[in-house]
Amino acid sequence: MDQMTKPIELKDLQESYARDGVVLLKSILSDDWLSKLQDAVDTEVTKGDRYFAYKNMRENPGTFQDYCLTSDIGQRVAEVSGSPWTSLIYDQIFVKEPGTRTQTGWHTDQPYWPVAGPIMTMWIALDPVDPDNGALEFVRGSHAWGAKYRPFKTDQQGGFLHYLEEDNPDYIDMPDFEADRAQYDIFHFENMKPGDALAFDGMTVHSAMGNRTSTRRRRGYAIRFAVEGATYEPRDSVTEWLHDDSLKPGAPFAGGRFPIIYETA
Ligand SMILES: O=C(O)CCC(=O)C(=O)O
């Protein structure tokens, strides 16, 4: 059975999440889900696609769909965000194979999706994760800056290629966080264990280190959730892969392709 978050921890988690835009949740998977998700990822990546191109597996029957719909993950999202409901946006696999030197460029997630308002990603470690094999890094508190950073196209490994939507005045170019690291409060969580998860806001600036090991894969399974206040905002070619014409622009981000998976009674 999945573990429940204890109320005392929950208050701390909620405060950290609101302050930092990211929080570490320890051991959220049962052994059974961990081994099923590890197997499902291994099967999926035999397709040999780019490291970030495995998306929306949960729309097909199988382990990813079962996990999203029947585990306690939706409840955890609702608890940490303090939302009375949560709906699924999509899921994604990120496998950094040994020897993947490229750092995933600094970015925020929200501009790539047709959602306005609060979003939470649950990034679940399926291997031990540390700075050697591809830890995620975050700019503390950046979700609260109110800055909307322009989406951009990347190479096969997630490195920056060029901006998209250059003429959209809603967005500003990303500062060079990497060049100016000392100016920002950049941090990562040490030694994540398989089954630990990072819950982070769709506006939190983050990146992922390269995998400089020669033997240790780094498998991550990310699920994106909308919570109370999130609305459907289809934009253009950048977000159209997640459009659903059954939702009206400005309506709550729930229903159609994006089922509510948890709701408080
Ligand atoms: O896991 C990674 O390598 C990158 C994850 C990421 O950037 C994301 O989940 O938005």
The ligand as an ORCA input file, in Angstrom:
! r2SCAN-3c Opt
* xyz 0 1
  O      15.216     14.816    -16.105
  C      15.755     15.586    -16.872
  O      16.811     15.312    -17.425
  C      15.115     16.918    -17.173
  C      13.808     17.085    -16.497
  C      13.125     18.365    -16.810
  O      13.713     19.316    -17.268
  C      11.705     18.464    -16.551
  O      11.106     17.529    -16.009
  O      11.121     19.522    -16.880
*
